[in-house]
Amino acid sequence: MPDTNFEPFVRNAWYIAAWPEELEDGLVARTIMNQPLVIFRDGEGKASALEDRCCHRGAPLSHGWMMEKGLQCGYHGLIFDGGGKCVAVPGQDAVPSVAQVRSFPIVEKQQIIWIWMGEADQADESKIIDYPYHDMPDKWPHKKTSFTINSNYMMMMDNLMDLTHLAFVHRNTIGGNPEAHAAAEMVIEPTEDGCHFERWMIDSPTPPTYVKAVGFKGNIDRWHRFDYVAPTSVIQNNGAIDVGKDARNNQDQPGLQFQILHHATPETETSFHYFWSVANGYRQDDPAATQQLYDESYPTFLEDKVIMEAQQQRLDLDPTRPLVNIQADKALFLARQALHRMIEAEQSQPTAAAAE
């Protein structure tokens, strides 16, 4: 466990920059790793990301607007294409060859816009996580959003790796019985790029949100599966069926099942953009079910926001004071190990600037 209140950034990795829906109305201004960015679609509809700073007089490009040729600065009208090259300057025919701004690799996959903040020549698309549920609307209708949380990005990963907090932070929503959470059967193992863990709560009281979703009448067998993929992605599968139906071997029986994508894109050392998406695997032909799942999830994740922001405030008072580990931290520890491997590997590599 770290003895400071924030982890350094891993730049050579893919992060969610935006949901595609955010670009429908124009530009998105977003800071990632202390870098102000403007994200937009070019004239051909391709998503692009540029440094949010015009090379002429430093005005934010996000104050501009889209033109047929590209993004026009809202100060003096210079136009930039998706690669950051200035393609037009009002009042002159020749465009200075040095008139360009930094661009960042962008990939759009499975209804997610990903960005690479590190060395562009290392941007390997095969390293983007696979989340097929967005492309399966009949089987997994989904709804997604994002908001900013004022804490270090790894606090969200810590939060997801230790679900004993559910019974306390989320006692009025998805929490359930504290004793049942403490007694959950755990399977935890490292993976090549993170860790996997499962929690089984057999013959467990049903939380209020599960009752609303499918109308459980009594106790349930309940499971959570989490795959942490370093640096900041978690794919979650939740499910439950009536008690006594051998949930370990019969998880496809009628009951409750849903997928969640969690992703923490660092904004600063003590803030991050929390992107999340919920996909409904029950009552799939009922749009109200997906909306209800989203509506029930939103206040739950706001509860996480409240506790993490309060946690960051306390840690900031004494950043080097060590924290105590408990038994429930095993998955959290494996996740941090995976992150530190990425940090160490990146720090050991010479940058392109250094190589020159």
N, C-alpha and C positions, 0 to 999 in steps of 0.2 A: 504493500500500500504506500502511496506517496506521502511525503511529509510536508507537502505544500498544498495550497488550495486550488491550483490549476495545473493542467498538463500542457506541455507545448503542442503546437500544431503539427500534424502530419500533412505536408503539402502535396507529396506525390501520392495522391489518392483521389478517388472520385467522391464528390459530395453533391447532394441535391441543391441545385441553384434555385429552382422554382418548379411549381406545377404548371403544366401547359396552359391550364385555364387562366393563369395569372397574366399571360401575354395576350389574351384575347382583346383587351382594351388598350393595348399599347405597350409602354415601357414599364419596367420594374427596376427601381433603385434598391440595391441590397448590398450591405457590407458583409464580406466574408473574409475572415482572418485579417481584420483591420484594413482590408482593401475595399474601397468604395467601387461598386460595379454598376453598370447599366446593362440590363438583359432585355433583349428584344428579338423580333423576327425581321429578317431582311425582306427585300422585295419578292423573293422566291419562297418565303414562308419558313426559312431555316432559322432556328434559334441561334443567337449569337450573344457573346458577353464581351464587353469592353471595359477598360478602366474608365471610371466615371470622372474624367478630367480632360477637357479639350486641350490639345497641344498648342493652341493659339494663345489664349489668355487664362487657361486653367479653370474655366467655368464648368460646372457639372453638366455633362452631356444628358443626364436624366431630366434636365430642364428643357430639353428640346423635344422633337417630334419626328415621326417617320415620314420620309419622302420616298419617291419612286426609286431614287438612287441609293438611299440609305438613311442613316440617322443624322438629322440636322441639328447642329448646336443651336441652342436658343439664345446665344449672345451675339455672335457675328455671322451665323449661318453656314459655317463650314459643314460639309457633308462627309460622313464616314461610312465605309462599307462594313460588312460583318467581320472582316479580318482586321479592322482598325486602320485601314488606309484611307487617307483623305482623297476623295474623288471629285470634289468641287469646292471652289472658293468664290463667293460672290464678288463680281466686279473684276475678275481676272481669268484669263484663259489657262495660264500655266499653274499647276499645283506643285508647290515645293516638295521635293522627294522626301524630305525629312518630316513632312506633315503626316504623322500617324500616331496612333495611341495603341497601347498594349491590348492585345486580345487574348482570350483564354479558351482552351479547348472545351467544346460543348458537344455532348451526345444526348440525343433524345431517344429513349428506349422505354417501352412498357408504360407509356403515359407519365414519364418522369424525365425532367431535364437535369442532366448531370454536368458538373463542371470539374475541371482539373486545375488546381491552383499552383501546382509545382512546375517542374521542368517539362515543357511542352513535348519534347521528344520522347518522354517516358510515358505519355498518356496512352496506356494500353486499354482499349475498350473491353477486352475480355475480362478485365478485373472488375467490371461493374457487376453488382449483385443481380441475381436472377429473381424477379418477382412477377411470375406469370399471371397472378390473380387479376391484375388490372386489365388483362386482355381476354378475360373470360366472363363477360357481363351476365350471361345466362346462369352460370353456375355460381359466380362470385360477384354479384353487384356490389359496388363500392362507393364510398364517399370520402373525400380527403380535404385537408386544410393544413394550416401552419400558424404558429404564433411564436413570439420571441420570449425566451426565458432568461432572466438575468442571473445566470450562474455559469460556471465552467461547463463545457459541453460533456465532459465525462461524468458529471453528476447524473445525467440522464441514463447513461449506460449502467452506472452503479445502481440506480433506482430500479432498472429493469432486471438486473442480475440478482437482486435479493427481494423476492416477493413476500417476505414476511411482513413488509410494510403495508400490504393490502388491508390487513385486518384493522389497522390503526389509522392510516391516512385516508383510506377509502371505506370506512366502516358504514357509511350511509349509502354506498353505491354498490360496488362489486366486491366489497371486502369479505363478508362472511364471518365465520366464527374464529376468534384469535387462536384458540386451542387447536382447531382443525388445521390452520395454517402452520402453526408451530410443529405439528405432528406430521406434516406432509411428507410423503415418501419422495426422496430426491434421487435423480440420476444425473450426474454431472461429469462431463468429460471434455478434455481439450480437443480442438480441431486445428487444422492446418493454419487457418486464418482467424481463429477466435475461440469460441467454446459453444457447447450445446448443453442444455439442461432441461430436464423434465420434472414437473411436480405433480404428484398424484394425491388427490384428496378423496379417499374412498368413504362412502357413507357420510357425506358432509352436508351441513345445513345449506340451503339454497340462498344465494344473495339476492337482494331485491331486483337487480337488473335482469337476472336470469329468469325470474318469475314473470316479469313483464314481457320478456322476449318469447317464451314458449309455454308459459303456464305450468311450470313444474308444481306438483302438489305436495311433495315431501322431500326427503333427503335425496341427494344425487351423488354420483361418482363424477369427479371433476378433474380435468387435467389442464396443464399449461406446458407448452413446448416453446423454447426460446433458442434461437440461433443468433449469437452475436458474431458479426463479421467486422473485424477491425478496418478502419478506426471507429466508425460511428453508426453502424446499421444494426438493427435487430429485427428479425422476422419472427413473429409470434403466432402460434396456433393455440386457440382456446377451445375447449369443448366440455360437454357434460351430457350424461344420460341418466335416466332414473336408476336409483340404487338397485343392486342385485342383478344387473344385466351384463356383468363381466366387461366392464368398460375397457380394460386393457386389450381385449381381443375383439371387441365389437363396437368400435368407435363410429362406424358408419350407420348405426341404428338411429332412428328418429330421436332428435334431441336438439342440442344447441352446439353450433360450431361456427367459428369465425376466425379470420386472419387479420393481423395488424402489422403494418410496416411502420417502424419507428426509425427516425433518422435525425441526428443532431449535427447541423452544419455550424461550425464555430463562426460567430460574428466578431467577438473580441475574446480576450482571455477570460472574461467573466460574463459572457452572454453568448447565446446561440439561438439559431433558428430551428425550432422543433417542427419537423414535417411528419405528419402521420396520416395514415389511410386505413380505414376499416372496411373489410370485405365480408359480406354476409353469406354464410353457408346454410341458412335455414330460411324457410318462407321466401325463397328467391324470387318468386313471381309476384311478391307483394312489395311495392316500392316503400310502403309505410314501414316495413320491417327494417330496411336498410337505413331509412331516415331515423327510426327509433334507435337503432344501434349507434348511429353517429351522435344523436342527441344525448344518449346515455353516456357515451364515451367522453364527450367534450367536457362536462363538469368533472369527470374523473381525472382527466389529464390536467385540468386547471388546479385540482387538489395537489397534484405533483408539482406544478409550477410554484404554488404557494410555499410548500415545504422546501423545495430546492433553493428558492430565492432567500428564504430565511436562513437556510444552512450556509449559503455563500456569505451572507452578512456576518454571521458568527465566525466563520473561518477567516474572513478578512481581518478580524481583530487580532488574530495571532496566527499568521499563515504557516509558520514552521512547527507549530505544536503538533506532535504525532497523534494519530487516531488509533483507537483500540480495535482490533479485529475480533470477530466472533465466528462461531461455526457456520452461520448462514452466509458468510462472505466467500465461500469457496468459488462459486461461479464468478463473482466479482473479481476475485484475485486472478483467475485464469484470463478474464477479459483484459485486465490491466497488463498482464504479462504479454499478451498478444499485441497490445498497443505499444508497449515499450520495445518490443522487437522491431516494430515498424519505425519507431522514432530512432532507435539506435542504427538501423540499416540506413535510414535517410541521412542521418548526421555523419555517417562514415563515408558517404559518397561526395565527391567534389561536385560543386555546382557548375553549370555551363559557364558562368561568369568567371569562376576561379580557373577553369580549364583554359580559358583564353589568356 
